[in-house]
């Protein structure tokens, strides 16, 4: 395969010979997390760079005379040579964390996601999911993972936000010029556009392919805007998260099935598939079809797909899980289903055989052995959400793990802070950011140096705020003064998606009380808001309008500020330029949240509801908790009490400490950095995925495929037997005699090796729930004939059996050594209480 280098060659024609490497640098997003590289682009044209953050557009539009001038500028050339040396060293690095720890890995990990937040100049993201995906790719590059990513290229991206005179959100959908972006189209060897055939409805839709270089990682983007398609199909990728079910499912078919067909076209055989959210789950339909074409049955193919698939779910909000009528899915995949067992495929997306709906999250779960939520609390909530898929299995044993999100440190750390870290920690933090021990060196930073670096970040944010408001005033013809923000004053930031559960207006519960907080002449407080509401979220838009309305009240004018079009460029300045990061979701609807991690990395102190990542991040010294430290779900009735708690903390703790005890404030800044930076980095997160999921999935895939898929066939056959015979399994009798327990079980046509029998006991917390249960396997068996067996246990586990506070039960469940988890087969489990 080749790349269309037409635009790159045009740039090369403009560049002086001694600056020719700028073309290669422009087409690799490595520059987006290297401060020196960004400084290099800025030096070419500061205003252009600030506006677009797009080196390809910059090089296309900068006058040749300016490039010739720079080619003779010694200071620019020194920086250029330094950046190019760093870039080439990075790209050619032979030994990485991954190559050292997994030297024999020979197949790529393929990562699929609906959106990617790599940089402002690639507008194919809307919020947290995309930013997380972008950070995942950057870290995979840093660690040397053989990872390939697949997504979609949207003609209009998400949207650019404007706020009118009434505070209402206006969505602008610009049509981006692909030729001006740091991406290139993929061509066949004969120079023609590579086109992927994707079955949608009753026809084949063509998709072209673009390549984005993210350091050492390749991100491929699919788009249907080609003349070979009819007009309707060319619009599939017009908008990110199109709310129309027809467009939505077409995008998900394109991403999933089209993504897998792209791998075939590139002759790439994946070792592991990572579904980031349920949107790309149709990829596993295509993979099942692949293995069926090799002669396997549906069930056998499914075993290989399950064994090599990782699924990450990101939201406990029901609206975040795509659900379509089953008949609608059957219609949209009609061409794909030709010659295939349609109902077996459709069953994978249904909660039960009679379910009329097809759920993309259920499809992902049923086709993945490795499933996780994005924080420990979110994993618990997710297990509760989908417990019906594992009937009879205790919640804490449902096979959904927690791998807490992180952030890509190099992308989100402020340059001024990074310089201090280099001096006082040493540059080791850049490659080993997840090593907690090195971050204790933060204590060596002199307080005045840390504070001055923070003030520089605040100045950058204040300049951004003034610039954004000035542009809005000019656009709307408003003659209003710009906010005069004192860099020494307390600045609180609230910037995130305007979804109602995030409660952006919680702070406005008692305006009189808020007025006193922000207008103390000796202790002024500024509160800066930013974020977008989904175009179809009217309630979220109303929250945004309310923030604007309050910001325009005379008593809050210039103290409460709303900026428009919050994006990655704004976010970088926000998370380092405020003093306090405010987060007010209604628990447990914040699955993880990563903006607070970015803030903490920069010494900004978190003030948050005890939800998502903050449950793990808060240590009593690095920030504050609004409300209590319970993890129980909240309701609308809790809003008032959370608001009162927020006011109390601001009045009695935050504002007094900031103005009266700067030493204590800086101690908390340092604690924030050293406790959050290593534990909530994507270096830690991606390593968790490798050790907990990727390596196990790769190993399992090798076993299942060995000897002409022998183990996949055996596992599928075993599961078929379990499903057919499980109803006959019965725990007939449990006898207890002092410290001996005998359990008689009728296994029917199953054998002892098909099951595990366990004693399950502990202190009873409530009916049918045991606090921190103990589990002991019963291994000693006696064959009574006719499928009946006695399982015997004797030992200390029975010492509390007479205590009424303790509960004992026996369980039997299906077991196979090739399954990497106890209950991956689902609820094939039976229980019997032990009578005392």
Secondary structure, DSSP 4 states (H G I P E B T S, - for coil): -EE--HHHHHHHHHS-GGGTHHHHHHTBGGGGG-HHHHHHHHHH-HHHHHHH--HHHHHHHS-HHHHHHHTT-HHHHHHHHHHHHHHHHHHT----HHHHH-TT--SEEEEE-S-B-S-TTS-B--SHHHHHHHHHHHHHHHHT--EEEEEE--SS-S-EEEE-TTS-EEEE-----GGGSS-EEEE-TTSSBPEEEEEETTEEEEEEEEEEEETTEEEEEEE--STTS-HHHHTTTSSTT--SHHHHHHHHHIIIIIHHHHHHHTT--EEEEEEESGGGTTHHHHHHHHHHHTT--HHHHHHHHHHTEEEE----SGGGS-EEEHHHHHHHTTTTTTTS-HHHHHHTT-SSTT--EEEHHHHHHHT-SEEEESSHHHHHHHHHHTGGGGTTS-GGGSS-EE----B-HHHHS-HHHHHHHHHHT-THHHH-TT-GGGGGGGGGS-HHHHHHHHHHHHHHHHHHHHHHHHHHHHHHT---PPP---TTSEEEEEES---GGG-TTGGGS-HHHHHHHHT-TTS-EEEEEE----TT-HHHHHHHHHHHHHHTSTTTBTTEEEESS--HHHHHHHHHH-SEEEE---TT--S--SHHHHHHHTTPEEEEES-TTHHHH--SSSEEEES-S--SPP-TTHHHHHHHHHHHHIIIIIHHHHHH-HHHHHHHHHHHHHHHTTTTBHHHHHHHHIIIIIHHHHHHHHHHHHHHHHHHHHHHHHHHHHHHHGGG-EEEEEEEETTEEEEEEE-TT--GGGEEEEEEEEEEEETTEEEEEEEEE--EEEEEETTEEEEEEESGGGTTTT-TTEEEEEEEEE--TTSSSTTTT-S-EEEEEPP-
